[in-house]
């Protein structure tokens, strides 16, 4: 396993890198909201990931080489279904009715599902008091967001809540699966394969749900086109490149802070740029969920430079894109995965 040999970059470059992933991944929820105003959610997401996947595949193939086998494509397709089709497709579909801020806050509960799935599956250590306290705070915050649908999308219906929870669980399941799946040596190449196969599944889902029959090019707004371009170029390619660079030059624990900064950025941007309501319920829910994520992600046994190196290698496998907070909160699980 490779170790950190990259010289420490200038401080301003590190700061710029962190600001980039904080703002970019936090803004993707609002961009999705703008995109689905006039673009069909599944087809839009599919074309986004196919485009980004093709560019990333060509770049990594030229840089790293390698010839993926049919088995590699098969495991990538399973990851594409779990992470792209269900994980990302559900987010885009729900944001037709739910504001970007509440959506981001609910998706930010992913660390809870990571911890619980590891523990229940027998692969992780028993969660400590921080995890259970964080989970309780997160559930309390989620409960404040649930209510009857309203015109501003500040309340989340029980149906949409269940779908977003399913989205988070599916993303985590896909992350755990792809970490152990048979894949090419180049992780960025495998990430591109997941994007490609997931994008194809999303386009198929769009066709199956009748998006193509009801879609008209005349209804598309320039706002949706700009949001689609932003999601493809900035949200996927630029943010991914910056994230991978940060994982090589900065502490993994510091990089993991994006998990609880992104939803706050999403709420603020939705209020400032998207005209979304910022109610006391959303404020209290954001506080509870983010604090819960902080507690869950801080529940890790000892630290060492060797463990940080392994953690960086394992976490990089999860850097497919925009749903934040999928880091494994059990350091033993990371070490096993990285080893």
C-alpha positions in Angstrom: 0.0 0.0 0.0 1.4 3.4 -1.0 2.1 6.0 1.6 2.1 9.8 1.6 5.2 11.0 -0.3 3.7 14.2 -1.6 5.5 17.3 -0.2 3.3 19.5 2.0 1.6 22.1 -0.3 1.4 25.8 0.5 -1.1 26.7 3.2 -3.2 28.8 0.8 -3.5 25.8 -1.5 -4.8 23.6 1.3 -7.3 26.3 2.4 -8.5 26.7 -1.2 -8.9 23.0 -1.6 -11.0 22.7 1.6 -13.1 25.7 0.6 -13.7 24.1 -2.8 -15.1 20.8 -1.5 -17.1 22.5 1.2 -18.8 24.9 -1.2 -19.0 22.7 -4.3 -20.4 19.6 -2.7 -22.6 21.8 -0.5 -24.0 23.6 -3.6 -24.8 20.5 -5.6 -28.1 20.0 -3.8 -29.3 23.5 -4.9 -27.9 22.8 -8.4 -30.0 19.6 -8.5 -33.0 21.6 -7.4 -32.5 24.1 -10.3 -31.8 21.3 -12.8 -35.0 19.4 -12.1 -37.1 22.5 -12.6 -37.3 21.7 -16.3 -35.2 18.6 -16.8 -36.4 15.0 -16.0 -34.5 13.9 -12.8 -33.4 10.4 -13.8 -32.4 11.2 -17.4 -30.7 14.4 -16.2 -28.7 12.5 -13.6 -27.9 9.8 -16.0 -26.5 12.1 -18.7 -24.5 13.9 -16.0 -22.8 10.8 -14.8 -22.2 9.4 -18.3 -20.6 12.6 -19.4 -18.4 12.9 -16.2 -17.7 9.2 -16.3 -16.5 9.2 -19.9 -14.1 12.2 -19.2 -12.8 10.6 -16.0 -12.4 7.2 -17.7 -10.4 8.6 -20.6 -8.2 10.6 -18.3 -7.4 7.8 -15.9 -7.0 5.2 -18.6 -4.5 7.4 -20.4 -2.7 8.1 -17.1 -2.9 4.8 -15.3 -3.6 2.3 -18.1 -5.2 -1.0 -17.2 -7.8 -3.1 -18.9 -11.0 -3.7 -16.9 -12.4 -7.2 -17.2 -16.1 -8.1 -17.7 -16.2 -9.0 -14.0 -14.9 -5.5 -13.1 -17.7 -4.0 -15.2 -20.2 -6.3 -13.5 -19.2 -5.2 -10.0 -19.1 -1.5 -11.2 -22.7 -2.0 -12.5 -23.9 -3.2 -9.1 -22.2 -0.2 -7.5 -23.8 2.0 -10.1 -27.3 0.7 -9.2 -26.8 1.2 -5.4 -24.9 4.5 -5.5 -26.0 6.3 -8.7 -29.4 4.9 -9.6 -30.9 4.6 -6.1 -28.5 6.9 -4.1 -28.4 9.8 -6.5 -31.5 9.2 -8.6 -33.7 9.3 -5.5 -32.2 12.7 -4.4 -32.9 14.2 -7.8 -36.4 12.8 -7.9 -37.3 14.0 -4.4 -36.0 17.5 -5.0 -38.9 18.1 -7.4 -40.9 18.7 -4.2 -38.5 19.1 -1.3 -36.1 22.0 -0.9 -32.4 21.4 -1.2 -31.6 22.3 2.4 -33.8 19.7 4.1 -32.7 17.1 1.5 -29.1 17.7 2.3 -29.7 17.5 6.0 -31.5 14.1 5.7 -28.8 12.7 3.4 -26.2 13.9 5.9 -27.4 11.1 8.3 -25.4 8.6 6.2 -22.7 8.0 8.9 -25.3 6.6 11.1 -26.2 3.9 8.6 -22.5 3.2 7.9 -21.9 2.6 11.6 -25.0 0.5 12.2 -24.6 -1.6 9.0 -21.0 -2.4 9.9 -22.0 -3.3 13.5 -25.0 -5.4 12.5 -23.1 -7.1 9.8 -20.4 -8.1 12.3 -17.6 -6.2 10.6 -17.4 -3.2 12.9 -16.9 -2.6 16.6 -19.8 -1.9 18.9 -20.7 1.7 18.7 -19.8 3.9 21.7 -21.8 6.5 23.5 -20.9 9.2 21.0 -22.5 7.2 18.2 -25.7 6.6 20.1 -25.9 10.2 21.2 -25.2 11.4 17.7 -27.8 9.0 16.3 -30.4 10.3 18.8 -29.6 13.9 17.9 -29.8 13.1 14.2 -33.2 11.4 14.6 -34.5 14.3 16.6 -33.4 16.7 13.9 -35.0 14.5 11.2 -38.3 14.5 13.1 -38.5 18.3 13.0 -38.3 18.2 9.2 -41.2 15.8 8.8 -44.7 17.2 8.2 -47.3 17.8 5.6 -46.1 19.0 2.2 -46.1 22.8 1.7 -45.5 25.1 -1.2 -42.0 26.0 -0.1 -40.8 22.5 0.4 -39.7 23.2 4.0 -41.5 20.1 5.3 -40.8 16.6 4.2 -43.6 14.1 3.7 -43.2 10.7 5.3 -43.0 9.2 1.8 -40.1 11.5 0.8 -38.4 10.9 4.2 -38.5 7.1 3.6 -37.1 7.6 0.0 -34.2 9.8 1.2 -33.4 7.3 4.0 -33.4 4.5 1.4 -31.1 6.7 -0.7 -28.6 7.1 2.1 -28.7 3.4 3.0 -28.3 2.4 -0.6 -25.3 4.7 -1.0 -23.6 3.3 2.1 -24.4 -0.3 1.0 -22.8 0.5 -2.4 -19.8 2.1 -0.7 -19.2 -1.0 1.4 -19.8 -3.3 -1.6 -17.4 -1.6 -4.0 -14.7 -1.4 -1.3 -14.4 -5.2 -1.3 -15.6 -5.9 -4.9 -13.3 -7.2 -7.6 -12.0 -4.1 -9.4 -9.1 -2.6 -11.4 -6.0 -1.5 -9.6 -6.8 2.1 -10.5 -9.4 3.4 -8.1 -10.2 6.5 -10.2 -10.8 4.2 -13.2 -13.2 2.1 -11.2 -15.0 5.3 -10.0 -15.4 6.3 -13.6 -16.9 2.8 -14.4 -19.4 3.2 -11.5 -20.4 6.6 -12.9 -20.8 5.2 -16.5 -22.8 2.1 -15.5 -24.8 4.1 -13.0 -25.5 6.7 -15.6 -26.8 4.1 -18.0 -29.1 2.7 -15.4 -30.4 6.1 -14.6 -31.2 6.8 -18.3 -33.0 3.4 -18.5 -35.0 4.3 -15.4 -35.9 7.6 -17.0 -37.2 5.7 -20.0 -39.1 3.2 -17.9 -40.8 5.9 -15.9 -42.0 7.7 -19.0 -39.7 10.7 -18.8 -38.9 10.6 -22.5 -42.5 10.7 -23.5 -43.4 13.7 -21.4 -40.2 15.7 -22.0 -40.1 18.6 -24.4 -37.0 20.5 -25.3 -39.0 23.7 -25.4 -39.7 23.5 -21.7 -36.0 23.5 -20.7 -34.8 26.7 -19.1 -31.3 28.1 -19.2 -31.2 27.9 -15.5 -31.6 24.1 -15.7 -29.0 23.9 -18.4 -26.5 25.9 -16.4 -27.2 23.8 -13.3 -26.7 20.6 -15.3 -23.3 21.9 -16.7 -22.3 22.9 -13.1 -23.1 19.5 -11.7 -21.3 17.7 -14.5 -18.1 19.8 -14.7 -17.7 21.4 -11.2 -19.7 19.0 -9.0 -18.3 15.8 -10.4 -15.0 16.4 -12.2 -13.5 19.4 -10.4 -14.6 18.4 -6.9 -13.5 14.8 -7.4 -10.0 16.0 -8.5 -9.7 18.3 -5.5 -10.9 15.7 -3.1 -8.4 13.1 -4.3 -5.6 15.6 -4.0 -6.6 16.6 -0.5 -6.7 12.9 0.5 -3.0 12.7 -0.5 -1.7 15.8 1.1 -4.0 16.4 4.2 -5.1 14.5 7.2 -8.1 12.2 6.4 -9.8 13.4 9.6 -9.6 16.9 8.4 -10.9 16.0 4.9 -13.8 14.1 6.6 -15.1 17.4 7.9 -16.9 18.0 4.6 -19.5 15.5 5.9 -20.9 18.0 8.3 -20.0 21.3 6.6 -21.7 20.4 3.3 -25.3 20.2 4.7 -24.9 23.6 6.4 -23.6 25.1 3.1 -26.6 23.6 1.3 -29.1 25.1 3.8 -27.4 28.6 3.6 -27.1 28.6 -0.2 -30.7 27.4 -0.6 -31.8 30.4 1.5 -29.5 32.9 -0.2 -29.7 31.8 -3.8 -32.7 29.5 -4.0 -35.3 31.5 -2.2 -35.9 28.6 0.2 -37.4 29.4 3.6 -35.1 29.3 6.6 -37.3 28.4 9.6 -36.5 27.7 13.2 -37.4 24.0 12.5 -34.7 23.8 9.8 -32.2 25.7 12.1 -32.7 23.3 15.0 -32.8 20.3 12.7 -29.5 21.4 11.1 -27.9 21.9 14.5 -29.0 18.4 15.8 -28.1 16.6 12.6 -24.7 18.2 12.2 -23.8 17.8 15.8 -24.9 14.2 15.6 -22.6 13.6 12.6 -19.7 15.3 14.5 -20.2 13.0 17.4 -20.5 9.9 15.3 -17.4 10.7 13.2 -15.4 11.4 16.3 -16.0 8.0 17.8 -12.8 6.5 16.7 -10.1 4.6 18.6 -6.5 5.8 18.7 -4.7 7.5 15.9 -1.3 6.9 14.2 0.4 8.0 11.1 0.2 4.4 9.7 -3.5 4.2 10.4 -4.1 7.6 8.8 -2.3 6.4 5.6 -4.5 3.3 5.5 -7.6 5.5 6.2 -6.7 7.8 3.3 -6.4 4.9 0.9 -9.8 3.4 2.0 -11.7 6.6 2.0 -10.5 7.5 -1.5 -12.6 4.5 -2.7 -15.7 6.3 -1.7 -15.1 9.5 -3.5 -17.5 9.0 -6.3 -19.4 12.2 -5.8 -21.9 14.4 -4.1 -23.7 12.6 -1.3 -21.5 13.5 1.6 -20.8 11.8 4.9 -20.2 8.2 3.9 -16.9 7.8 5.8 -16.6 4.7 8.0 -16.7 5.7 11.6 -15.1 2.5 12.8 -11.3 2.8 12.3 -10.8 -0.9 12.5 -13.1 -1.3 9.5 -11.1 1.2 7.6 -7.9 -0.6 8.4 -9.3 -3.9 7.3 -10.6 -2.4 4.0 -7.3 -0.6 3.3 -5.3 -3.7 4.1 
